[in-house]
Structures are given as C-alpha cells and as structure tokens.
Amino acid sequence: MPEQEERIRVPIPIDEDYALWVLLNQVNDGIGRARENEVRPFGISMIQSAVLYIVKALNAEATPTEISRWLFREPNTVSQLLIRMEKQGLVRRRRRRGDRGMVRVALTKKGDELFQRHDQARQVVQRIMSRLSPEERNSLRASLEKLRDKTLEELAIRPQWPFP
C-alpha cells in the first residue's frame, strides 16, 4: 500500500465575520433542504409552503406586495409564483373594486386543505430548533433581528416587516 502524502496545511487568515456568515448560510441552506424534503410528499416546494403559511396568516390582507416582504423576494418573482400556484388551484388572486386595483390573495379550498394537512405534518424545523433552550432561542432571535435590520439598512430598504 503506497504511503499517503502528508498534506501540508497552509494557515489561512480567518475572517471571523465571514466565517459566521458561512455558518449562517450552512444552517439556512441545511434547514431549507430538510424543509424541502418534508414538503415534497405534499407536491409543493418550500417556497410554496411559505406562501400558503403567509396567506393564511395575513388572511384578507394578503397581497403580492405583502407576501414579497415576508419572503424577502422581488414582487415580480412572487407574482410569477402566485400565477403558478393559482394554476395548481392553491390560491386565487382577485382585484377588489374601489381598491385601486389592489390584488388580494386567498387560499382556495384545495389550498386550505393542503395547508391543514401539511401544517399538521410540519416537524423538521421544530426538531432542529429543539436543540436550543428558550434562552438560546431568545438570544438567537434578538441577534438575527439586529442582523436583518442592518442588512435592510445596507440595502436601503425601510423595514416594513409584518412580523415582530
């Protein structure tokens, strides 16, 4: 058996901020992949699942603009997503008269039934988050809110988040 070459490790200066950003992305991407696996049996994507949740939470106030704020996506991207979901029979988009053409989004019966079934099966995020104590969760929430707000400031976006 030939001898394995000994690897020479070159010290790389660690940028602590960048290392934290990479870690944050690994957690986000990992939870996202786990969530995709969880919703796949329902025939929807993670982003479609999020739209169902947001429309349900906003109820009569659901508009493409509000949904895009929650998802941190461009309104045009959300509009295209809503068109696909409408074709699947999950949501309906309606313009209200006298509301200056504002589009309202609501779950259809099929969308609401899917939301209910999928909501009861939603467990992966809770399992992952269960690794944190209540104190750790509060600390993480406060830290992430600070980072989110600074990110919005850097992007010159006024925070208009609908959630606390």
C-alpha positions as CSV (number, residue, x, y, z in Angstrom):
1,M,0.0,0.0,0.0
2,P,1.6,3.3,-1.1
3,E,2.3,5.8,1.6
4,Q,-0.2,8.6,1.6
5,E,1.2,12.1,1.1
6,E,1.1,14.1,4.1
7,R,-1.0,17.2,3.5
8,I,0.6,20.5,4.2
9,R,-1.8,22.9,5.7
10,V,-1.2,26.5,4.8
11,P,-2.5,28.8,7.5
12,I,-5.3,30.9,6.1
13,P,-6.2,34.1,8.0
14,I,-9.7,33.7,9.3
15,D,-12.1,36.5,8.9
16,E,-14.4,35.8,11.8
17,D,-17.3,37.8,10.2
18,Y,-17.0,35.8,7.0
19,A,-16.8,32.5,9.0
20,L,-20.0,33.4,10.8
21,W,-21.7,34.3,7.5
22,V,-20.7,31.0,6.1
23,L,-22.0,29.2,9.2
24,L,-25.3,31.1,9.0
25,N,-25.7,30.1,5.3
26,Q,-24.9,26.5,6.1
27,V,-27.7,26.5,8.8
28,N,-30.1,28.3,6.5
29,D,-29.4,26.0,3.5
30,G,-29.5,22.9,5.6
31,I,-32.8,23.7,7.2
32,G,-34.1,24.7,3.8
33,R,-33.1,21.3,2.3
34,A,-34.7,19.5,5.3
35,R,-37.9,21.5,4.8
36,E,-37.9,20.7,1.1
37,N,-37.8,17.0,1.9
38,E,-40.6,17.5,4.4
39,V,-43.0,19.3,1.9
40,R,-42.1,17.2,-1.2
41,P,-44.7,14.5,-0.4
42,F,-47.4,17.2,-0.5
43,G,-46.5,18.1,-4.1
44,I,-45.3,21.6,-3.2
45,S,-42.0,23.4,-2.8
46,M,-40.7,25.0,0.4
47,I,-41.4,28.5,-1.1
48,Q,-45.0,27.4,-2.0
49,S,-45.4,26.1,1.6
50,A,-44.2,29.5,2.9
51,V,-46.8,31.3,0.6
52,L,-49.6,29.1,2.0
53,Y,-48.5,29.9,5.5
54,I,-48.2,33.7,4.8
55,V,-51.6,33.9,3.0
56,K,-53.2,32.0,5.9
57,A,-51.6,34.3,8.5
58,L,-52.4,37.6,6.6
59,N,-55.9,36.4,5.7
60,A,-57.8,39.2,4.0
61,E,-54.6,41.4,4.0
62,A,-52.6,39.1,1.7
63,T,-51.3,40.9,-1.3
64,P,-48.4,40.1,-3.6
65,T,-46.5,43.0,-2.1
66,E,-47.0,41.8,1.5
67,I,-46.1,38.3,0.5
68,S,-42.9,39.5,-1.1
69,R,-42.0,41.4,2.1
70,W,-42.4,38.3,4.2
71,L,-40.4,36.2,1.7
72,F,-37.8,38.9,1.1
73,R,-38.3,38.4,-2.7
74,E,-38.9,40.8,-5.5
75,P,-42.7,41.4,-6.2
76,N,-42.4,40.1,-9.8
77,T,-40.9,36.9,-8.5
78,V,-43.8,36.5,-6.1
79,S,-46.3,37.4,-8.8
80,Q,-45.0,34.6,-11.0
81,L,-45.1,32.2,-8.1
82,L,-48.7,33.1,-7.4
83,I,-49.6,32.6,-11.0
84,R,-48.2,29.0,-10.9
85,M,-50.0,28.3,-7.6
86,E,-53.2,29.6,-9.0
87,K,-52.9,27.2,-11.9
88,Q,-52.4,24.4,-9.3
89,G,-55.6,25.5,-7.7
90,L,-54.0,26.5,-4.4
91,V,-54.6,30.2,-4.3
92,R,-56.8,32.7,-6.1
93,R,-56.0,36.3,-7.0
94,R,-58.8,38.9,-7.1
95,R,-59.0,42.6,-7.7
96,R,-61.4,44.4,-5.4
97,R,-63.4,47.2,-6.9
98,G,-62.7,50.6,-5.4
99,D,-59.4,49.3,-4.0
100,R,-57.4,50.9,-6.8
101,G,-56.9,47.6,-8.5
102,M,-55.1,46.1,-5.5
103,V,-54.8,42.3,-5.9
104,R,-55.8,40.2,-2.9
105,V,-54.6,36.7,-2.5
106,A,-56.7,34.0,-0.7
107,L,-56.3,30.2,-0.3
108,T,-58.7,28.1,-2.3
109,K,-60.5,25.2,-0.6
110,K,-57.8,22.9,-2.1
111,G,-55.0,25.3,-0.8
112,D,-56.6,25.5,2.7
113,E,-56.9,21.7,2.9
114,L,-53.3,21.3,1.7
115,F,-52.2,23.9,4.3
116,Q,-54.1,22.0,7.1
117,R,-52.6,18.6,6.1
118,H,-49.1,20.0,5.6
119,D,-49.3,22.1,8.8
120,Q,-50.1,19.0,10.9
121,A,-47.0,17.2,9.4
122,R,-44.7,20.2,9.9
123,Q,-42.0,18.9,12.3
124,V,-38.5,19.3,10.9
125,V,-37.9,22.9,11.9
126,Q,-39.2,22.2,15.4
127,R,-36.9,19.2,15.7
128,I,-33.9,21.3,14.6
129,M,-34.8,24.3,16.8
130,S,-35.4,22.0,19.8
131,R,-31.6,21.9,20.2
132,L,-31.8,25.4,21.6
133,S,-33.1,26.3,25.1
134,P,-35.7,29.0,25.4
135,E,-33.0,31.4,26.5
136,E,-30.8,30.5,23.5
137,R,-33.8,31.0,21.2
138,N,-34.4,34.4,22.6
139,S,-30.8,35.3,22.2
140,L,-30.7,34.0,18.6
141,R,-33.9,35.8,17.7
142,A,-32.5,39.1,19.1
143,S,-29.2,38.7,17.2
144,L,-30.9,37.7,13.9
145,E,-33.3,40.7,14.1
146,K,-30.3,43.0,14.6
147,L,-28.5,41.5,11.6
148,R,-31.7,41.6,9.5
149,D,-32.3,45.3,10.3
150,K,-28.7,46.2,9.5
151,T,-29.0,44.2,6.2
152,L,-32.1,46.2,5.3
153,E,-30.3,49.4,6.1
154,E,-27.3,48.4,3.9
155,L,-29.8,47.6,1.1
156,A,-31.6,50.9,1.7
157,I,-34.9,49.1,2.4
158,R,-37.2,50.5,5.0
159,P,-38.1,47.7,7.3
160,Q,-41.8,47.1,6.8
161,W,-41.8,43.6,8.2
162,P,-45.2,42.3,9.1
163,F,-43.9,40.1,11.8
164,P,-42.4,41.1,15.2
